[in-house]
Amino acid sequence: MSMSRLSRNLRIVSLVVAAIGGIGAAVAAEPISVVVDQASLIKLPERAASVVIGNPLIADVSLQPGGMVVVTGKGYGATNVLALDRGGGVILDRVVNVSSANDRIMTVYRGAERESYICTPDCQRRVTLGDGPTYFKATLDQNATLNGQATQAAALAGAMSAAGGAPR
């Protein structure tokens, strides 16, 4: 094979490798999409030592064993997530888009006040960013009361189980 032909073939191979690398970089840079109040998993590069979220009011991140990160949507909008190596170098920078699951939420307007309900299959109150403050607080208070009662019932059941059953 002549030197010019070898040189030409090497250039073609390098262009193909560069094109494939560019495609891989574009795929790796795809935004992470998550629904508010839900979570998504992403796999970090192996040398990742820590993760940082740009705006914790929009999303939260939790580093899990095996290089997995749980991204949880907390508010509507976009932010970014960074993965750093042990030296502090950025090895991943991806956009996180947090959106709504509008397909299951019914919104009721009472004048200027807004209320949200999740209807799968029956409609129940659901706290959603943008709901009126009175509705929002009342729904959160009900959730806190229910959670407190469930916690007390579980503690009582655990105590009774440890004591050998129900009192006689």
FENGIVEN-V946530 format. One record per pair of residues at least 12 apart in sequence whose ideal C-beta (glycine too) atoms are under 10 Angstrom apart, sorted by the first residue. I is the first residue (numbers start at 1). J is the second residue. Records with the same first field share a line. If there is no record, write none. Layout:
BEGIN
I=J / J
END
This chain:
BEGIN
28=45 / 92 / 94
29=92 / 93 / 94 / 95
30=94 / 95
31=78 / 80 / 94 / 95 / 96 / 97
32=59 / 61 / 69 / 71 / 73 / 79 / 80 / 81 / 94 / 95 / 96 / 97 / 98
33=71 / 73 / 95 / 96 / 97 / 98 / 99
34=58 / 59 / 70 / 71 / 72 / 73 / 74 / 96 / 97 / 98 / 99
35=72 / 73 / 76 / 97 / 98 / 99 / 100 / 101 / 102 / 104
36=58 / 59 / 72 / 73 / 74 / 75 / 76 / 77 / 98 / 99 / 100 / 101 / 128 / 129
37=72 / 73 / 74 / 75 / 98 / 100 / 101 / 126 / 127 / 128 / 129
38=71 / 72 / 73 / 98 / 101
39=59 / 60 / 62 / 70 / 71 / 72 / 73
40=59 / 69 / 70 / 71 / 72 / 73 / 96 / 98
41=64 / 68 / 69 / 70 / 71
42=61 / 67 / 68 / 69 / 70 / 71 / 81 / 83 / 92 / 94 / 96
43=66 / 67 / 68 / 69 / 92
44=63 / 64 / 66 / 67 / 68 / 69 / 81 / 83 / 91 / 92
45=67 / 83 / 85 / 91 / 92
46=67 / 85 / 91
47=67 / 83 / 84 / 85 / 86 / 87 / 89 / 91
48=63 / 67 / 69 / 82 / 83 / 84 / 85 / 86 / 91 / 92
49=63 / 83 / 84 / 85 / 86 / 87 / 88 / 89 / 91
50=63 / 82 / 83 / 84 / 85 / 86 / 88
51=63 / 69 / 71 / 81 / 82 / 83 / 84 / 92
52=80 / 81 / 82 / 83 / 84 / 90 / 93
53=69 / 71 / 72 / 74 / 79 / 80 / 81 / 82 / 96
54=78 / 79 / 80 / 81 / 82 / 93 / 95 / 96
55=74 / 75 / 77 / 78 / 79 / 80 / 96 / 98
56=74 / 75 / 79
57=74 / 75 / 76 / 77 / 79 / 98 / 129
58=73 / 74 / 75 / 76 / 77 / 78 / 79 / 80 / 96 / 97 / 98
59=71 / 72 / 73 / 74 / 75 / 77 / 78 / 79 / 80 / 81 / 96 / 97 / 98
60=72 / 73 / 74 / 81 / 96
61=79 / 81 / 82 / 83 / 96
63=83
67=83
69=81 / 83 / 92
71=94 / 96 / 98
72=96 / 98
73=96 / 97 / 98 / 99 / 100 / 101
74=98 / 129
75=98 / 129
76=97 / 98 / 99 / 100 / 128 / 129 / 130
77=96 / 97 / 98 / 99 / 129
78=95 / 96 / 97 / 98 / 99
79=95 / 96 / 97 / 98
80=92 / 93 / 94 / 95 / 96
81=93 / 94 / 95 / 96
82=94
100=116 / 128 / 129 / 130
101=118 / 126 / 128
102=128
103=120
104=117 / 118 / 119 / 120 / 126
105=117 / 118 / 119 / 120 / 123 / 126 / 128
106=118 / 119 / 123 / 126
107=126 / 128 / 130 / 131
108=123 / 131 / 135
109=132
110=132 / 134 / 135
111=132
112=132
113=131 / 132 / 133 / 134 / 135 / 136
114=128 / 130 / 131 / 132 / 135 / 136
115=127 / 128 / 131 / 132 / 134 / 135 / 136 / 138 / 139
116=128 / 129 / 130 / 131 / 132 / 135 / 136 / 139
124=139
125=138 / 139 / 140 / 142 / 143
126=139
127=139 / 140 / 142 / 143
END
